[in-house]
Amino acid sequence: MPPRPGARHDPLVALTRADPLSPFYDPQHAQPLSPAPPGGWGEIDQALMDAVRAAVPAFPLDLLPTFWRDWVADTASATGAPADYVAQ
């Protein structure tokens, strides 16, 4: 099949030829996405690592009906899971 006129400058053809997973891959068309080198992630915000967060309030078991309150409390105690996790 003869090439289409203007296919040499068609952006879709260029993308297809630059994709290493494409059956039409041609290394001469592969180019970096940006002419600038990658800048990296930068420094990690150490404040995210601190354990100075406020304590999570206890799940309000008293708002549940008696059957569910007892069931959630017993299941949380037996499994070692928090009551809010069991209630969910």
Contacts in CASP RR format, 6 or more apart in sequence:
PFRMAT RR
TARGET T0000
AUTHOR 0000-0000-0000
METHOD contacts of the structure
MODEL  1
MPPRPGARHDPLVALTRADPLSPFYDPQHAQPLSPAPPGGWGEIDQALMD
AVRAAVPAFPLDLLPTFWRDWVADTASATGAPADYVAQ
4 10 0 8 1.000
7 13 0 8 1.000
14 29 0 8 1.000
16 22 0 8 1.000
16 24 0 8 1.000
17 24 0 8 1.000
17 25 0 8 1.000
17 26 0 8 1.000
17 29 0 8 1.000
18 25 0 8 1.000
18 26 0 8 1.000
18 29 0 8 1.000
18 30 0 8 1.000
18 31 0 8 1.000
19 25 0 8 1.000
20 30 0 8 1.000
58 83 0 8 1.000
59 72 0 8 1.000
59 82 0 8 1.000
59 83 0 8 1.000
59 84 0 8 1.000
59 87 0 8 1.000
61 69 0 8 1.000
61 72 0 8 1.000
61 73 0 8 1.000
61 83 0 8 1.000
62 69 0 8 1.000
64 72 0 8 1.000
64 87 0 8 1.000
68 87 0 8 1.000
72 83 0 8 1.000
72 86 0 8 1.000
72 87 0 8 1.000
73 83 0 8 1.000
75 81 0 8 1.000
75 86 0 8 1.000
76 82 0 8 1.000
76 83 0 8 1.000
76 85 0 8 1.000
76 86 0 8 1.000
79 86 0 8 1.000
END
